[in-house]
Amino acid sequence: MRVEELALKLLLETFADECLEEINKMKHPEVTDVFNFGLGSADAAVRRVKTKWIEKLKKQNEDYANDKVF
């Protein structure tokens, strides 16, 4: 993995983790309500986006490595 891709991956993971921490801070632990369901949905969305972008980065890295072979 190139340095640029490693830095981008670190930035993506750090940003997503910070978002997830903030989402968890907002949850109401004493009740289960619509607000918490919305936060759960936001949590899942952040995780999906994080995975999507890391997979794109991984594919780009593989394509770059394949281009260097030939």
HELIX and SHEET records of a PDB file:
HELIX    1   1 VAL A    3  MET A   26  1                                  24    
HELIX    2   2 VAL A   34  VAL A   69  1                                  36    
END                                                                             
